[in-house]
Amino acid sequence: MPSRSEYALMSSKDRNTVLFICFSGAIAFFDFLIYLYLADIIAASFFPAITDPATIKIQGLVLFAIGYLARPLGGVIFGRYGDIKGRKPMLLISILVTAGSVLAMACLPTYAQLGLIAPALFIILRLIQGMAFGLYVPLAWVFVAEHVPRQYLSVGCSYVTASFFTGVLFSNAFFLWLSNSMTVDQLADYGWRIPFFVAAILSVLPLLGWRWIDESPFFAQMKNSKPKEYVAKPFTLLFKHCKHSIFIGMVLALIVSSITTVVVLLLPDLIELRFTLDSDLFGFSHSLGIVFMIFGCVFYGIISNHQNFGKILTIGSILLIAQMFAFFYHLQASGDYILIMYALLGFCAGIVGMIPAILVQLFPTNVRLTGMAFCYNIAYGIVGVLVPFGLGYATLYVSFSPALYIAFIGFIGIIMGVYFYNLPEFKKIDEVI
């Protein structure tokens, strides 16, 4: 914004906004991942009894993938309204829709009580939740980026990204407690509803501080400077003037979604397909890896800015490739130092923390949310549906398949880093087309 210096200090209001978004982001990830932890139990509650374990597993994966398929639809549709009506109204809608959908899931009758209507209702609610989540993630980055001074842009977005993984960490701890507190029969009977009730309550807690949250200054200024007869057409403007930004955004979103999906969500199951490790130790190692990924996100956010994005992205991608192969070579050799190797892998994967700040600067203010939501959710929809099945199948035959895939993604990161390193400068973040 012209009225605000690029080198201004972050105000207390800015810090409150970042904290609000981070707290909401952690809860949003907990809400979305509930099904991942209870897939088999929920599938058994809402679908006809199946005895084949493989079919049950596939059914669970398909139902989890439904949430990913809904994300592009919600992100694109509501992202457009975020560029027309404002960031704050869309933020409220995403929070309320998420809370309402998980509360409705908690109260749903089972297949035994309602027959085929039960799974139909569950799928509809899962789609609605996925649509709201598809809006929330890019909106969180945009909201923070448009509030903080530009010198805090990268670190602000990295805090938001780190909060998402804090939500994953909380999910691990919560479901560990839940599984240790209840028997399998209790979980199948009523225990599976508890996380949904908890998620609904947590989702509305941030609204207690809603009155201290302001509309994005960039959006407010853009709205005030437009003539009254102006008609906003984010999609038309986006695809007319930002084709290059869309391509770059899709590639960057592919990097973020691939690293997050493989390292945070899939790696434990993929490793179990080919390696034998102590389950308790491995579970703790995975959580430790997420802790260090949170640190890595903040670290990369702090050391990167709009002048050295390319250099940091290139170096970080090289380190991630090296550590991913070192991690799998260590598993093949002994696995004795799994704690250290997982922590290092998580820290290197924290490179995803700096990428949202690049995404934000690709798009002008009046199409920013539409552009980010389109790129992020299309990439996540593709990765979230195809990669779990593809890598699961490939790992059965080649144990290093996850490492090879991350190496491929890291190579793309290197190319993007070189590209940004040779760019003279990003556009001004308050640009409007």
Disulfide bonds with the S-S distance in Angstrom:
none
